[in-house]
Amino acid sequence: MDATPETPEPDDPAARALVAITASGVAHAVTRHGPVSSLAEAAAARGITPERVLKTLVVRRADDDFLFVLVQGGRTISWPKLRALLGVSRLSMPDAQTATAVTGYARGTITPFGSLRAWPVIADAAIPPGPVSIGGGADGTAFTVDSAELVAALAAQVADVTDPEP
């Protein structure tokens, strides 16, 4: 079967992510760049400032119960804040293999768009208005989008769930 934008090959995560973000109606620009090893390098490669790079983190609530947390560059999840928001006493980050299994994306490339399952999304309140960059499903691939449009398209819950990185 030939891969087209409408029917990506299941083993092509970047194509799956692109089809999903396009179908969502979110205006986006695709950026493709070489390997990066830091937030500053990722931001420079994408032509934005570090605080406009969003990490999509996978959090486990229970067996087979996950969610995505969108975290601004330079910030980290505040576990007490996130547990209080969700009304749970325990959360964890799955290992890399589990994160890939539940999203279809490797760590560092994860995006809610085209995930194997549509997990709930929490967007940290510190995410700046205007253009931000989110993973595009493959190394060196990202989508630049408007943060408000992103939050709306993902039906994300906006909440204060992060702290500045130490």
N, C-alpha and C positions, 0 to 999 in steps of 0.2 A: 504494500500500500504506500502511495506517495504521501509525504508529509506536506500539508498545506497549512496556511494560517488558521483554517477552521478545524483541522483535524491533525494536531501535532502527534508525532510518534510518542508513545508513553515514556520512552526512555530519553526524551529530549526535554529536560526540565526548563531550559530557557524558552523554548517554543511554547511550552504549556503555560508558562508565566505570561508571555507576551499575548497569547490568545486570550487569557483570562483578564488581563488589565484592559485590553482593547474592548472586550465584551462588556466590561463594567461601565464603559463610557467615560472613564477618567482620562482627561487630557494628559498625555505623557510624552516625554522624550526619552529615547533609549540611548544610554551611554555604554560604549564598550571600551575597555581599557585593559592593560596588562596586569600582571600580578601586583598586589599591594600588600604591605605588611604592617600598616598602621592606619589609624583614623586619619591622620594628617595626609598620608599618601592617597588614601581613598578619596578624601575631599578634593585634593589637588587634581587627581585624575578625572574627577567628575565636574570640576570647575565651580565648586561651591565651598563654603566654609565648613569646618568640622561640625559645628552644632547643627548643620542642616543635613548631615548624614544620619539616617535612622537605622538602628539595628532592629531586626525582627527576632525576638527571642521566644523560644518555645518553653512553656512552663507546664509541668505536670501537676494536676490537682489530685488525680487518683488513677488507678489502672485504666487505661484507654480513655482518659479524660484530660485533654490538654487545652491550652489557649495560647494565643500570640500576644506578646507585649511589645509595642513599638516604643523604643527608647532612643532619645536624642543622643547624638555623639557627645562624649564627655560626661555622660550620666550613667548610673547603674541602678538596677532594680533595688528598691528598698523593700526587703522581704516583710518587715512588720506592716508597712503601708499596704502592700499588695494582699497580705493575709487578711488584714482588717477589711479591706474593700470587698474581698470575696467571702468573708465570713468563715474562713477555714483556719485550722491551727497548723496545717502542714502543707508546704508546696516544695517542689524540687525542680531542678533542671534535668531533663533526661540526658543520657549519654548521647554521643554523636550518632551512633547507629540507630538508636530509638528515634531521635529527632528526624533523621532521614526517612525512617520507616513510616512515621506518622504524617510527614509533610510531602515527601517526594523530593526534597531538596537537601543538599549537604549544608552543614553549618557554614556560615559566612555568605551563603547565597539565598537563605530562606526568605520567602515573601508569602504573605497571605494569598496573593493572587495565584490561582492554579494549584493550591495545596491539595493533596490527595483527599483531605476532608476539610470542610469549612469550619474550622475551630473559631470560637469567639475571639474578638480582638479588643484589647485595651490599649488606648493611646495615651501616653503620659501627657499630662497637662503642660509640661515644659516645652513640648514640641513647638517650634516657632511658626508663626503664620507665613504664608508664601511658599516659595519653592523649597522642596526637600527631596532627598534621594533615598530610595528604598531598593533593597536587593531585587535582582531580576532573574533569579533561578539558576544562575551559573556563575562561576568565577569570572570576574571582570565585566559583568553585565549588571546594569542598574537602570532604574526608571526615575526620572525627575518628574515630580508631580506637585500640585498645590496641596499643602497639608490639610486644608479644610475639605477639599474635594476628596482626598484620600480617606479621611476620617468618615465622611458621609458615605462613600461607596462601600466601605467595609462595615458600616453600621457599628463603628468602634465606640466603646464606652470611654469617655475622656475622664481621667482621674489623676491625681497626684500620687504616683507610685514609684518615683525615683528620687535619688539624691545625687549630688555632684560626685564624680569619681574622686577618690582620695588623691 
